[in-house]
């Protein structure tokens, strides 16, 4: 790929308002890539030294120049062998460079946000749009104030479109992200109970998420889940009504004749203003139908044919930790352990219930739920009690409340259906006694619970 369009050392100095130290003749040198990891420095790269909790990038500036860095951005003056740009905050410098670089790019960008399903929606939308465009999408879930800039930095002149996932946990964050991305189209998946430590309520979540409209292009288009009681209140953005997608009749893009195929996904008819699509969605879960509808709506907006949209939906795949189905030797594992909140936890339990044979849910704590965290865990437990699931393994301090909710709703007093552990390591010691060959096992918790280790244990050959 070619280098970064319109970005040289002079531009970095200008947009970061940094203090340049080096030979003036080097100011015109082109920047080919940007990284905060000295191990990833390539000739022509800009290395941004950030002081983290464990590692201080300033300690690796010498190595960066030895590997061919064109220049370094840092927060303290260091005697070094190449062009150095001194800034007040390396973190803020990343955002400033991202805003500048975005202005050099003319390709349309689709911004995706919401409480649940951002990554799976991003994957579905990218699968559809890639049938017509050479695009770049967010890798994994690089969706925060460092992840979004480094997604933008990967865009090159040959890209025709970008799909950018945007996640936040506090007011003001989305405003800063959308200033970087300046999306041409926006998808809002839903408004749920997440990040309530800062956002307090679903109304707060709505307010924070809709900051994404702040830098929406003047002719930009908004796509909303029309079955969400908060999103349906959005009547217009920049004088234009949103396009709504969902299962209810009022949505412009909706699904009918839904056939549940269990863990193999679902089949449905997608109704659009341009005609109907008979599609098989290869990933299980009702939420994946919404993702397909969002992708269909955006696909039509960007000129895809109905056949191209169908191909994109049917070719969609999941990413690790995001409802990834793994057929191991002894078990079928639903790896959904990247993150969790009450909405996504319930959706995952819904999918597990569709599996054949014995069903096991290994559930861990959900974080960032604020003052009502115990109550919200209890409510998820009450919901789980109504599911046809054979065994619940609840791990963690807050998950005890989840277990209490299951017991209270079902009136269970024995431990045959509910097992409670303080840590995942305690459960691992008893794993073989709790599971049976042929089980279908859901693994779901917030990222901080590190349940990827649970998946590793279940899927090791």
N, C-alpha and C positions, 0 to 999 in steps of 0.2 A: 504493500500500500504506500501511497504518497505521504508526505509529511503533513503537518497541521496547517490548514489554510490560513494565511494572513497573520501568522504568529512568529515573531522573532523576539530577540532579547529586549529590544527597545520597547516593543509593545507590552511585554511583561512588566518592565519598569514603569511604564505609563499607567497601566490599569491597576497595578498594586500600590501606586504612589510610593514606590520603594526608593531607597538610596543606593545608587549603583556604585560598585567598587570593581574596577577593572579597566582594561584597555578600551577606549572609546570605539576603536575600529571593530570590536567584537559585537557591538550593539546590533548589527544587521544580520548576525548569524541566525539562521532559521531553527525553530524548535520542532523536532520531529516527534517527540512524545513527552509525556509528563508522568512522573511517579513520585510517591513518598517512600518507596521501598528501594533502598540502595542496591539490593540484589537484582532488581529489575531494570537498572539503568543500562541503556544502550547508547551507542554514539549518537550525539545530537539531542539527548534527552534533557529536560529540565527537571532537576531534583529539588523537591520541596521538603525541607527539613522540618518535621513536626515533632514536638516533645509530647510523647504519650505517657500513659501511666507506667508502662514498663520499659519502653525504649525511647531514647532521645535521638532523633534523626540527625541532630547536629554532630553527633559523634561519628557519623559515617560520611561526612562531606568529602574527606580525603579519598575514600574508596570510590565515591561517585565520580570525582574528577578522573581518577585512575581508569575508570571504565568508559570514559569518553563523554561525560556530561557536558552539555554546551554551557550551562549556567546552573547556579544554585540559589534558591530563595531560603532565607533563614531569619531568625529573630534576634540573633546576637552576632556581633562583628567577629569574624574568625579569619585568621591569616590563612589564606588558601591560594591555590595555584591557578584559579580561573575566575571568570566573571561571577560576582556575588551580588545579590540584591537583598539589602537589609530592609525588613518590614517589621511593623509593630506586632502583627499576628500572622503566622503562616497559615493558620486555619482560615482566616478571613481572606487571605491572599488567594487561596484555592478558589473560593467563590467568585472573587473579582476576576480572576483569569477565565473562569467558566463563563461569566457574563460576557466578557469581551469576545471570547472564542465563538459563542453562540451567535453574536452579531455578524461574524464572518461567514456564517453558514446560511444557505438559502433553502435547505430542505425542510419539508413539513415535519413537525414533531407531534406525536400523540402522547399526552400526559395521562397517566392512570393513577387514581388514588381511591381511597375508601377504607373502611375499617377492616374488612375481610376480603380475601380473594384477589388482592392486587397482583401477586405474582402469577397465579394461575390464569387470571384474565390477561395479563401481559403476554404469557406464553401462547394463549389462544389467539389473541389479536395479531401477534407477530406471525403465527403460523398462517393465518388468513392473508395478511397483507403481503407476506413474502411470495405469494403466488403471482404477484404482479410487480413488486418492487424489490430492489436490492436494499435491504434495510439493516439497521443496527438496533439491537434491543438491550435493555438492562441485563447485565450478567447476574445470575442468582437473584439476590434482592439488594443490590447496591442502590438503595433508594433514599438514603439520608443526605445530610449536608456535605458529606465527603463522597458518598457513593454516586450521587447524581452528577457532580462535576466530573468525576473520572469516567462516567458513562459518556458524557459529552466529549471528553478529551479523546475518546476512541473513534469519534466520527471523522471520516475522511471524505474527500471530494467525490469519490465514486459512490458513496451512499446516496440513496434516493429518498429515504424516509427513516425516521427513528421512532421507536416505541420506548418511552421512558416511564419507569415506575417511580412514584413519589410518595414517601412515607414520612409521617411526622408524629410527634408526641406532645407538642406544646403549641400555644398560639405564637404566630410570627414565623414559625419554621417554614410553613408552606409558602408564605409570602416571599421568603428568601429563595426557596427552590424555584418557584414559578418565574421569578426575576431572571434566573439562570436559563431556564428551559424555554420560556416564552412559547408555550404550546400553541399549535394551530387547531388542535382538537383535544378535548378533555373527556375522560370517562370516569364517572363516579360509581363505584360498585355498590355501596351501601353505607349506612351510618349505624354503627353498633356501639356496644359498651366496651370501649378500649381506651387505654391511656387516661383513665379517669382521675388519676392522681393530679394531673395538670388541667385536664379539660372539664372535669367535674360531672358533666351530664351529656346525654346524646345531643342536646341543643348546642353544647359547647363543642362537641365533635363536629357537628354540622358547620358551625361557624369557622372552626379551624381548617376543615377540609376545603371549604368553599373559598378560602384564600387563593386557591388555585386559579380562580377567575381573574385575579389582580392583574396579571400580565398576559392574559389570553389575547392572541392576535385579534385585531379589530373585526376581521371577518371569520373568526374562529367559531367552531361548532362544539356544543356540549351534548354529551350522551349520558343519561341517568337511568338508574334502575327505577322504573316507574312503579314497582311494587313496594318500594321503601317509603314508609309514611313521612319521613323527613325530606327525602329527595324530591318527592312529588310536589312539595311546596315551592320548588324553584320554578317560577313562571317564565322568567326570561333572563338572559345574560347578553349584555351589549345589544339590547333591543331585539334579541332573537329567542324564540322558544326552544327549549332543549328537545332532542329526540329521546323519547322514552322507550325502554325495552323491558320486557318482563313476561309474566304468564297471564296477567289480567287483560281483559278485552280492550282497555283504553290505551294500551301501548302500541306505538306505531310498528315496532318489531316485536313479535311475540311467538311463543311456542304453543302448538296444539298437538293432540293425539300422541301424548308422551307415553313411551313404552319403557319401563325400567328393565334393564338387562343385568341388574345386580352389579357385581364388581367389574363387569365388562363394559359398563357405561349405560347409555340410554339411546333411544331412537325417537325422533320427533319430526314434526312438520314446522318449519320456521316460516311464519307469515311476514312478508315485507311489502312495502309499497311497490316494489318492482317485480313481485311474483313470489312463489313459494319454493322452499328448499326442503327436500326430504334428506335428512342427515342423520348419521349415526355418530354420536359423541363418544369417543373411545375411553373416556375417563369417568369413573363413577361419581355420583353425587348430584343432587338437585342444583347445587350452586354452579356446576359445570354447564348446565343448560343456560343459566344467566350469562356465563362467560361467552358461550357460543352466540347468544343473542347480541351481546355487546360487540363481538367481533363482526357479526353480520351487518349490524348497523354502521359501523365504521368502515367496513369493506365497501358497502354501497356508496358511502360518502366519498371514498377515494377511487371510485370508478371500476371496482371489480365486478365481474360477471357473477351470476348466481352459481354457476358451475365452479368458478374459482373459489368462491366462499365455501361451498360444500367441500371441496378438496382440502381447503385449509383447516376446516373444522375437523374433518375425519383424519387428518394427519397430525393433529395436536398431540404433544407429549408433555409429561410432567417433569419437574426437576426434583432432585433429591431433597427429602424433607418436606415436600409439598404434595401430599397425597400420591406418593410414589408406590406403586404396587410391586412387591417383590415376591416371586415364587421361590422360596428356599426349599431345602431338602425336606424339612419336617413341617414347615408352616407356610401359610400365605400371610405376608406382613404388609400392612398398610402404613407406610412410613409418612407420617404427617406431623413430625416432631419439631419442625422449624420454629413454629410459634403457636400461640393459642390464646383465645379469649372466649367468652361465653357463646357468642354466635358461632364461631368456627368449631368449637367443641361439640355443640349440638349437631351441626351439619355433619361432622365426622361420625358421630354416633348413628345418625340416620343412615349413612352409607354402610357402616359395619352391619347394621341390622339386615341389609339386603343379601349378605353373604350366605352361602349354603354351609351346612354343618355347624360345628361348635364355634361360637364367637366369643372372643376375649378382648376386653378393652383395658389397656395399660395406660392409665391417666395420671398426669402430674400437675403440679401447681401452675396456675395462670397468674402472671405478674402484671403490675401497673394498673390495677383495678381500683386503687384508691381506698377510701374509708369503708366501702361496702364489699371489700374483697371476700370476706367470709360468707356474707349473704349471697353473693353471686356464685360462689362455689357450691353452696347449699342448693341454690336453684338449679344449677346444672345437674346436680345429683338427683333432684326430684324429676327432672326431665329424663335422665338416663334410666330411672326406675321403670319408666313406661316402655322401654325398648326391649325387644326380644334378644337379649344378650346374656350369655351363659355365665360369664365371670368378669367381675370388675376387679382390677388390681390398682389400688389407689396409692400413689407414692408422693410423700412430701407433707409438710405441715398443713398447708391450706387444703390439700386433697382429703384430709380427714373430714373436713366439713362437707366435701363432695360426697364422701361415703355416708356421712350422717344423713344427707338429703336422700340418698338411695334407700337407706334403711327406713327412714321415717315414712317415705311414700309407699314402700312395699310392706312395711311392718315386719321386716326380717330381723331375726335375733341371732341367727347362726352366722358362721364365717365361711360357709360353703360357696356362696356367690360373691362375697366381697372380701378381699384380702387387703390389709392396710400395712404399709411399710413406711418407716421414717426416711429411708434412702433407697436409691435404686440398687446400691451394692448389697443391701440386706435381701432384696428380692432376688437378685442374681444368685445368691447362695442357695435359694430354694426353687430356682427356676424350673428344674425338671419335675419337681413335685407338684407344681401348679399348672403346668401345661400338658397338652396331649398332642400326639402326632396328628397332623391334619387340621389343627386349629387355624382359624383366620384371626389375626391379631392386629388391632389398631394400636398404634403408639402415638400418643398425643400429649403435648405439654408446651409450656413456654420455652423459648430457646435457652434461657438460663438454667434450666433443669438438665441440660446436656443429655437428652434422651436419645441422641444419635448413638450413644454407647449401648443403649438398650437394643436399638436396631441392629448394631454390629453383632451383639451376642445372639440375637435371634436368627440372623442370616449367615453366620459363619458356617462354612462347609465342614 
